[in-house]
């Protein structure tokens, strides 16, 4: 079986990783757009935004929107969502309310899990998506 073709997408206006271990956005064979997970990173400072889980989810969605736009896609084309929570029972409704303000129905397939930690101090959630081009 041939290896999948992968094309790195250049994204301006999204937070950069602190290290070069991964790409923000990759387009793969079949025109699927894979967007790395985003916490509530402010693209200017690289720090997690203040204001709790709603503010972090809103910023994560803005970062995802920026990445999808750079890849020639948009939130209306999201087909898979992965959500990572520090406290899923407390925060899932708030995050879903923020999601619904950014993304039109129908909902994509989804995975939501509680984890013991995220890569940045103060991060409460991380959102990751796949979309069609």
N, C-alpha and C positions, 0 to 999 in steps of 0.2 A: 504494500500500500504506500503510495507516495506521501511524503510529508506535507502537511498543510502549509500553504503560503501565508506568511504574516507580513503585514506592512505596518510600520510604526507611524502613528499620526502625531504630527506636531501640534501642540496645544499652547496657546498664549492665554494668560489670564487665569490659569488654574494653579493651585499650590504644587510646587515641585517636591518630589521625594527628597528626603535628607541624604539619600544614598542612591547609587546607580544600580540597585539590585532588581528593579522592575521598570516597566513602561507605564505611562498613564493610560494610553489608549492604543489598541492594536486592532487593525482590520484583518480578518482571516478569510480563508477561502470561503466562497459563498456569500461574501459581503456581510458577515456578522461583525458587529462592533463590540469589542470587549473593553469595558471601562474598569480600571482599578478601583479598589475600595477607597471611599472618601469619608473621613471624619468631618467635623465642622471646622476645617482648616480655613483661615483667612488667607486668600491668595497673596496679599501684600506682606503680611507679617509671618506667615507660616504657622502661627499659633492658633490654638482652638479658640473659637469665638466664645464670648461670655453670654450668659442668658439661659443656660440650662439646655435640656435636650431639644426643645422646640427650635431654639436659635441654631443649635448644632445641626439638626436635621435640615433646616432651611438652607444653611450654608453648604452642606453636603450636596443638596439638590441643585443649588446654583452652580457648584463645581461640576457636577455631572452634566448639567445642561451645557456648560461651556465646552466640555469634552465632546459631547455628542455633536454639537454644532460644528466643531473643528473637524469632525469625521464625516460631515455631510449628512448627519442624522438628526434626530430630535427625540424628546421624551415620549412623544406619541408612538414611537417605534420600539419602545422598550418591550422585550419579550421575557426577560428573566430578571429577578431581583433577589439579592441576598442581603440580609440585614443581620448585623451583629450588635448585640446589646450587652451593656454591663448589668442592666436590671430590666429584663424583658417585661415582667408583669407590670412594673411601674410605668414604663415608657412606651410600650408598643402603640397604644391608642394615640398618644401625642404625635409620634412619628408618622403613623398612618394618616392622621389629619393633615400634617404638613405635606406628606406625599400627595394626597388627594388635591391639594391646592396647586401642585406643580404638574401632575400627570393626569391626562384624561382617561376615563374608563374605556375599555375593560382593563381590569388589573392583570398584570403579567403573572406568570408562574412565580412562586416565591418560596424562599427559605428564610426562617427567622430563628436565630439561636442566641442563647445567653452564653457569654464567654467570661473568662476570669480577668482579662486585661486587654487593652489596646495599646498601640505603639506610642501614643502621645499622652502625656500627663493631662488629666482632666477630660479626656475624650469619653463620651457616654455611649456613642453609637458609631457604626461604620456602615455605609451603604455601597453596594457594588451592583452594576447592571450589565446586561448584554442587550443589544438592540440590533435591528436590521438597518442596513444603510439606506 
